[in-house]
C-alpha cells in the first residue's frame, strides 16, 4: 500500500520539474528586471523627499531670515508662557509677610531695656562711655569690657600690620596660669617670680600628653629648638612663644611678673580693626579708664609713618553681650 501511495507523488514532482524546465529563460529575466526597476524607483523617491527645500540667497526665504523667524517664534512662545505664569501667580492668594524688625527689636528684653540709656547717634567721651558701659551690662556674670578701634591702615602692607603687647595698669581681671620652658637655673627664677609650671621636663610631660594646662608659655631663646616639634599643637591655640609677644626672653622672671600683672597682646585684623579686652565691669569706671588710656597710648605709639590722614577712624566700647557705645577719636589721634 505504501509503495502504491508514493508513486502518484513522484509523478506530480516530475510534472512540476518539467513545467519549470519548459518556462522560457527570457521571461524569467524580464520579471527580475521589472522588480529591480520598481525597487530603484522607490529608493529615488525616498531620497528626493529627504532633500531640504531650496532657500533663496536673500529675502524672506533666505536661511538667515528663516532662522530669525524661528527664533522670534520661540521668543514669543516664551513670553506667552511667562505671561500665563504671572497670571496664575496673581490669582493665587498672597501670603502675609511680617515687617522686618530692626536689630534692636530682635534683641532680648534686658538688652533693649539697658540700650534705652544710650542716645542713638551721640558720640561720648571716654569717661562717659565707661560709665555707661558699667551701667548697661545686661548679664549676671562679671562681663569683660571690650574696646574696638577701627584704624585707617591696610594690614596687607608690612609697615601697617599693627601688632604690639603692653601691660594693663589695673590688670585683666583674669587669673593667668604661666608655664616656663627653661633650664634649671632659669626655672628656679621663674618659680620665685610666681610661675605655676617651670622646667623643661615638667612642661614636656604636659605637651606629650596633649594637656595645655596653662594660659601663657614662656621660653628662653636657647630652648626654643626643643619646642619645634610641638608647634602644630601650640600654634593654633596661640601658646607658641614669640619674641614679638614678649614670651621668648632671657629675663624669665620679668616676663612671668608681667604676664601675671596683665600683659595683653593685640593685632589688627584683616579689616583694620583692633579688638581688645581692657578689664571687667567690676573694676568700675576709674580703673577701666586707666586701662583704656594705656591701650589707646600703645595704639597711638604704633602709628605707621605712611599714614598721613586720621589714624583712628572710629572707636566703640561695649561689654560682653551688651550694647555698643560710640567714643570720640580725639584721644587716639
Buried (B, 14 or more C-beta within 10 A) or exposed (E): EEEEEEEEEEEEEEEEEEEEEEEEEEEEEEEEEEEEEEEEEEEEEEEEEEEEEEEEEEEEEEEEBBEEEEEEEEEEEEEEEEEEEEEEEEEEEEEEEEEEEEEEEEBEEBBBEBBEEBEEEEBBEBBBBBBBBBBBBBEEEBBBBBBBBBBBBBBEEEEBEBBBBBBBEBBBBEEBBBBBBBEEEBBBBBBEBBBBBBBBEEBBEBBEEEEBEBBBBBBBEEBBEBBEEBEEBBEEEEBBBBEEBBBBBEBBBBBBBBBBBBBBBBBBEEEBBBEBBBBBBEBBBEBBBBBBBBBBEBBEEBBBEEBEEEBBBBBBBBBBBBBBBBBBBEBBB
